[in-house]
Amino acid sequence: MSNNYFKIAVLPGDGIGPEIISESIKILDVIAEAFQYKFEFDYGLIGAEAIFKTGNPLPDETLKICKESDAVLFGAIGDPAFDNNPEAKVRPEQGLLKLRKELGLFANIRPLKTYASLIEKSPLKREIVEGADIQIFRELVSGIYFGEKFTDPEGAYAYDICKYSREDILPIAHMAFQEAQKRSKKLTLIDKANVLDTSRLWRKICQEIASEYPDVQLDYMFVDNAAMQLILNPKQFDVILTENMFGDIISDEASVIGGSIGLLPSASVGESNALFEPIHGSYPQAKGKGIANPIASILSVAMMLDHLHLHAAANKLRQSVEHAIENKYVTIDLNSKQYYSTSEVGSFIADHIKYSEKSYYNFENIKIGKSTIV
């Protein structure tokens, strides 16, 4: 990685993945022009698309591309051919799980931010969600998803083992504490320490390292209560730290607070690799219809730019996304009466990066459903 040249692995994946990734590449092309960077894109197969073409949800060539890149930009995986077939032995999700493990992506970071102009889209009352701003740190390569699994051949019983070690917990715990120091200095560990030994280990280790961050207030909350508190009072949370399965569930619950899962990005990071993806799935019902919301993928690009230390570009991109949202230049999930296609939203955001406050889209035309570059 040089100061202005970056190799990006691009894994569009399944369903709407290729459509939203196309808009993210459009954004990166404009960022490169505006900030004098050069991005080289190497494309790889993953998920159902990879299974259909190679029989392998993560081909060796894809893994090689990812390991040789400065960052990975990922779309989505999943296909009804597998979702509706519990007997399938090879599944798209196996590709992503293996990729996370092979790249050592131990921390999944999911920011949740509410937008004032979209509060009415939230299923919760304005006074509950307005101003919510949460950063969730989910451990990604251990726990029950990666533990030993067994199903009795007769189908009478099965088990999944949840296992954690000190080495699994320490890196992401330090990362979460450090993020809390940059924000409101409050960290909540979500666990089930009244029942689970693994949760008690998480608490023990977090208590040990808390002394290294004396300015951070460390709180604890059982996961069942946390699921309830996210709905009752999400603004009480700032940085959340939790294990793999609890993080999967809690972050999906949090995703709807702001009004649309189509707005939320994520980063999965390790010691030397990082992957950036929207948190939504492959949404196969929308494939090819031009209705998918590209903003979560585009905001994942902003997280990627921050990871590459291109902070000015990341900030400009976020400002451009907020500009589109405030002016209701959004897809059908955010405005069913006056909406724009996946490509139109991507172009609007790209154009704002390029021209900013100069001349770009004519808002009088936008109001009547047309857009022109002036």
matplotlib code that plots the C-alpha trace (Angstrom):
import matplotlib.pyplot as plt

x = [0.0, 1.5, 0.3, -2.0, -2.1, -4.3, -5.2, -8.8, -10.3, -13.9, -16.2, -19.7, -21.3, -24.9, -28.4, -28.1, -24.4, -23.2, -25.6, -24.6, -20.9, -21.2, -22.3, -19.5, -16.9, -18.5, -17.9, -14.3, -13.6, -14.9, -12.9, -9.8, -10.3, -11.1, -8.4, -5.7, -5.7, -5.4, -7.5, -6.8, -9.7, -9.3, -12.5, -13.2, -16.0, -17.6, -20.9, -23.6, -22.1, -18.8, -20.5, -22.4, -19.2, -16.6, -18.3, -16.5, -18.0, -14.5, -12.2, -8.4, -8.0, -10.4, -8.6, -5.3, -6.7, -7.9, -4.6, -2.7, -5.0, -5.0, -8.7, -11.6, -14.9, -17.7, -21.3, -23.6, -24.0, -27.0, -29.4, -32.8, -31.4, -29.5, -31.7, -34.6, -32.5, -31.4, -29.8, -27.2, -23.7, -21.9, -23.5, -22.7, -22.2, -19.3, -17.4, -17.7, -17.0, -13.8, -12.7, -13.1, -11.0, -8.3, -7.9, -7.9, -10.8, -11.5, -13.5, -16.8, -17.6, -21.1, -22.0, -25.6, -26.5, -29.9, -30.7, -33.1, -34.9, -35.6, -36.7, -40.3, -39.1, -38.1, -40.6, -39.8, -41.0, -38.9, -38.1, -36.7, -34.4, -33.5, -29.8, -28.9, -25.3, -23.9, -20.7, -21.0, -17.9, -18.6, -16.0, -16.0, -13.9, -14.6, -17.5, -20.4, -20.2, -16.7, -16.9, -17.2, -20.6, -22.2, -25.6, -26.5, -26.9, -30.3, -31.3, -32.1, -29.8, -27.1, -24.7, -22.7, -19.8, -19.1, -15.5, -13.4, -9.8, -8.0, -6.3, -9.7, -11.0, -8.1, -7.6, -11.2, -11.6, -8.7, -10.1, -13.5, -11.9, -9.8, -12.9, -14.7, -11.9, -12.4, -16.2, -18.2, -15.9, -18.6, -18.3, -21.0, -20.1, -23.1, -23.0, -24.9, -22.5, -25.3, -25.4, -22.4, -18.7, -17.6, -19.4, -17.7, -14.4, -15.2, -16.1, -12.9, -10.7, -12.5, -12.2, -8.4, -7.7, -10.1, -7.3, -5.4, -8.4, -9.2, -11.2, -13.6, -16.7, -17.2, -20.8, -22.3, -25.6, -27.1, -28.0, -31.7, -32.0, -29.8, -32.2, -35.0, -33.0, -32.0, -35.7, -36.6, -33.7, -31.0, -29.4, -28.1, -25.5, -22.3, -19.8, -21.0, -18.7, -19.9, -19.2, -20.0, -23.5, -24.9, -23.3, -24.9, -28.4, -27.9, -26.5, -29.3, -31.8, -30.1, -30.1, -33.8, -33.8, -32.7, -35.4, -33.7, -31.2, -30.2, -28.3, -25.9, -22.2, -19.7, -16.0, -14.4, -10.8, -7.7, -4.1, -3.2, -6.5, -9.8, -13.1, -16.0, -19.6, -23.2, -24.9, -28.0, -28.3, -28.4, -32.2, -32.7, -36.2, -34.8, -32.1, -31.9, -34.8, -32.7, -34.5, -31.7, -30.4, -26.7, -26.1, -25.0, -22.4, -21.3, -20.9, -18.8, -16.5, -16.3, -15.2, -12.7, -11.3, -10.8, -9.0, -6.7, -6.1, -7.9, -9.9, -10.7, -12.2, -14.2, -15.6, -16.5, -18.3, -20.3, -21.3, -22.5, -24.5, -26.2, -26.9, -28.7, -30.7, -31.6, -32.8, -34.7, -32.7, -33.2, -34.5, -38.0, -37.3, -36.8, -39.4, -42.2, -43.8, -40.9, -37.9, -34.9, -33.1, -30.0, -27.9, -29.5, -28.8, -25.1, -24.7, -26.2, -23.8, -20.8, -21.8, -22.0, -18.4, -17.3, -19.0, -20.1, -21.6, -20.9, -23.5, -24.8, -28.4, -31.3, -33.5, -36.6, -36.4, -35.8, -39.1, -41.1, -39.2, -36.5, -32.8, -30.4, -26.8, -26.6]
y = [0.0, 3.3, 6.8, 7.0, 3.5, 0.8, -2.8, -3.6, -7.1, -6.9, -9.8, -8.9, -12.2, -13.1, -11.5, -7.7, -7.9, -7.1, -4.1, -2.4, -3.1, -1.5, 1.7, 1.5, 1.2, 4.2, 6.1, 5.0, 6.0, 9.6, 9.6, 8.6, 11.5, 14.1, 13.2, 11.9, 8.3, 5.2, 2.1, -1.2, -3.6, -7.4, -9.3, -12.7, -15.3, -16.1, -17.7, -19.2, -17.8, -19.5, -22.8, -22.7, -22.0, -23.9, -26.1, -24.2, -21.2, -19.7, -20.7, -20.6, -17.8, -15.6, -16.1, -15.3, -12.1, -11.0, -11.8, -9.7, -6.7, -3.7, -4.2, -6.3, -4.9, -7.4, -7.5, -10.2, -13.9, -16.2, -17.9, -19.5, -22.7, -23.2, -21.2, -23.6, -26.7, -27.8, -30.9, -28.9, -29.8, -27.0, -23.6, -20.0, -18.9, -21.3, -19.2, -16.1, -17.9, -19.4, -16.1, -14.4, -17.2, -17.3, -13.5, -13.4, -11.0, -11.2, -8.0, -7.0, -3.3, -2.1, 1.6, 2.5, 6.2, 7.7, 10.3, 13.1, 13.0, 9.3, 9.1, 8.5, 5.3, 3.8, 1.4, 3.2, 6.6, 9.7, 10.6, 7.1, 6.9, 10.4, 11.0, 7.3, 6.7, 3.2, 1.3, -2.5, -4.7, -8.3, -11.1, -12.8, -16.0, -18.0, -19.0, -21.3, -20.7, -22.1, -24.7, -28.5, -29.5, -32.9, -34.4, -37.9, -40.0, -41.0, -37.4, -37.9, -35.2, -32.6, -30.2, -27.1, -26.3, -22.6, -22.1, -19.0, -18.4, -15.4, -15.0, -14.8, -12.1, -9.7, -8.2, -7.1, -6.0, -3.7, -2.4, -1.7, 0.1, 2.3, 3.2, 4.1, 6.5, 8.3, 8.6, 9.0, 6.9, 4.3, 0.6, -2.0, -5.7, -7.8, -11.4, -14.2, -14.5, -15.7, -18.9, -19.4, -20.0, -18.4, -15.2, -15.3, -15.5, -12.4, -10.5, -11.6, -10.5, -7.2, -6.4, -7.2, -4.8, -2.1, -0.7, 0.2, 2.5, 4.3, 7.0, 4.4, 3.4, -0.4, -1.7, -5.2, -6.3, -9.7, -10.3, -10.8, -7.5, -5.8, -6.9, -5.2, -2.1, -1.5, -1.0, 0.8, 3.2, 2.8, 6.1, 4.6, 2.7, 4.1, 1.3, -2.3, -5.3, -8.9, -12.4, -13.9, -15.2, -12.5, -9.9, -11.4, -11.1, -7.8, -6.0, -7.1, -6.0, -2.6, -2.3, -1.6, 1.2, 3.8, 2.9, 0.7, -2.1, -0.7, 2.1, 0.2, -0.7, -2.9, -3.5, -6.8, -6.3, -8.3, -7.7, -7.3, -7.6, -5.9, -6.5, -4.1, -5.0, -3.9, -5.8, -6.6, -9.9, -10.8, -9.9, -12.2, -11.0, -7.6, -8.9, -7.1, -4.7, -1.7, -1.1, -2.2, 0.5, 1.0, 3.3, 0.6, -0.6, 3.0, 3.8, 0.6, 2.3, 5.2, 2.8, 1.3, 4.8, 5.5, 2.1, 3.2, 6.5, 8.5, 10.4, 13.5, 11.3, 9.3, 12.4, 13.8, 10.6, 10.6, 14.2, 13.3, 10.4, 12.6, 15.2, 12.5, 11.3, 14.9, 15.7, 12.4, 11.2, 7.6, 4.2, 2.8, 1.4, 4.9, 6.7, 4.7, 7.8, 9.5, 7.1, 6.6, 3.5, 1.9, 3.5, 6.9, 7.1, 6.1, 8.7, 11.4, 10.7, 10.4, 13.7, 15.5, 14.3, 15.6, 19.0, 19.5, 23.0, 24.1, 23.1, 19.5, 18.3, 20.6, 20.1, 21.6, 18.8, 16.3, 17.3, 16.4, 13.2, 14.1, 14.8, 16.7, 17.7, 21.4]
z = [0.0, -1.1, -0.2, -3.2, -4.8, -3.4, -4.5, -3.7, -3.9, -5.2, -4.4, -5.7, -4.6, -5.1, -5.5, -5.4, -4.5, -8.0, -8.4, -5.1, -5.6, -9.1, -7.4, -4.8, -7.7, -9.3, -6.1, -5.8, -9.4, -8.5, -5.2, -7.2, -9.6, -6.9, -4.5, -6.9, -5.7, -7.8, -7.0, -8.8, -8.6, -8.7, -8.9, -7.4, -7.0, -3.7, -2.4, -4.5, -7.7, -6.9, -6.1, -9.4, -11.4, -9.4, -6.8, -4.1, -2.2, -1.7, -4.6, -3.9, -6.5, -4.6, -1.4, -3.1, -4.5, -1.0, 0.7, -1.9, -1.6, 0.7, 1.5, 0.4, -0.8, -0.4, -1.7, -0.4, -0.4, -0.4, -2.9, -2.6, -4.1, -0.8, 1.6, 0.9, 1.0, 4.5, 3.1, 1.1, 2.3, 0.4, 1.2, 0.2, 3.8, 4.2, 1.8, 4.0, 7.2, 5.7, 4.3, 7.7, 9.3, 6.6, 6.7, 10.5, 10.6, 14.3, 14.8, 13.0, 13.5, 12.8, 13.3, 13.8, 13.1, 12.8, 10.2, 11.2, 7.8, 8.1, 11.7, 10.6, 8.9, 12.2, 13.9, 17.1, 18.3, 17.3, 20.9, 21.5, 18.4, 17.5, 18.1, 18.6, 17.6, 18.5, 17.5, 17.9, 18.1, 17.5, 17.8, 14.5, 14.2, 17.4, 19.5, 18.6, 14.9, 14.7, 17.5, 17.0, 15.5, 15.4, 14.3, 15.2, 12.0, 13.2, 13.6, 17.3, 18.6, 17.7, 19.4, 18.7, 21.1, 22.1, 22.9, 23.7, 24.7, 26.2, 22.8, 21.0, 23.4, 24.0, 20.6, 20.0, 23.7, 23.3, 20.0, 21.6, 24.6, 22.3, 20.3, 23.5, 24.4, 21.1, 21.7, 24.9, 27.0, 27.7, 26.9, 27.4, 27.4, 26.4, 27.6, 29.5, 32.4, 34.8, 32.7, 30.5, 31.4, 28.1, 29.1, 32.5, 30.8, 28.7, 31.9, 33.7, 30.8, 30.2, 33.9, 33.8, 30.9, 32.0, 34.3, 31.1, 30.1, 33.3, 31.5, 30.1, 32.0, 31.6, 32.0, 31.7, 30.4, 29.9, 26.2, 26.8, 28.7, 26.1, 23.3, 25.2, 26.1, 22.5, 21.8, 25.0, 25.1, 22.4, 23.3, 26.5, 24.4, 22.9, 22.2, 22.5, 22.8, 22.5, 21.3, 17.9, 18.1, 20.4, 18.2, 15.1, 16.7, 18.5, 15.5, 13.3, 15.9, 16.1, 12.3, 12.0, 14.7, 12.1, 9.6, 7.0, 7.0, 3.6, 5.3, 7.5, 6.6, 8.4, 8.6, 9.5, 10.5, 11.6, 12.1, 8.4, 6.5, 6.4, 4.6, 4.1, 3.4, 3.9, 6.7, 4.6, 2.7, -1.0, -1.3, -4.3, -4.8, -5.9, -8.1, -11.5, -10.7, -9.9, -6.6, -4.1, -1.8, -2.5, 0.5, 3.0, 0.5, -0.3, 3.5, 3.7, 1.2, 3.6, 6.4, 3.9, 3.1, 6.8, 7.2, 4.4, 6.2, 3.5, 6.1, 4.0, 1.2, 3.8, 5.3, 1.9, 1.0, 4.2, 3.6, 0.1, 1.4, 4.0, 1.3, -0.8, 2.3, 3.4, -0.2, -0.4, -3.3, -2.2, -3.3, -2.8, 0.7, 2.0, 0.0, -1.7, -3.2, -4.9, -5.4, -7.6, -8.9, -7.5, -10.2, -9.9, -6.2, -6.7, -9.5, -7.3, -4.5, -6.9, -8.5, -5.2, -4.4, -7.8, -7.9, -4.3, -3.7, -7.3, -9.9, -10.0, -9.8, -10.4, -7.4, -9.1, -11.5, -8.8, -7.1, -10.2, -10.7, -13.2, -12.7, -14.8, -14.5, -14.9]

ax = plt.figure().add_subplot(projection="3d")
ax.plot(x, y, z, "-o")
ax.set_aspect("equal")
plt.show()
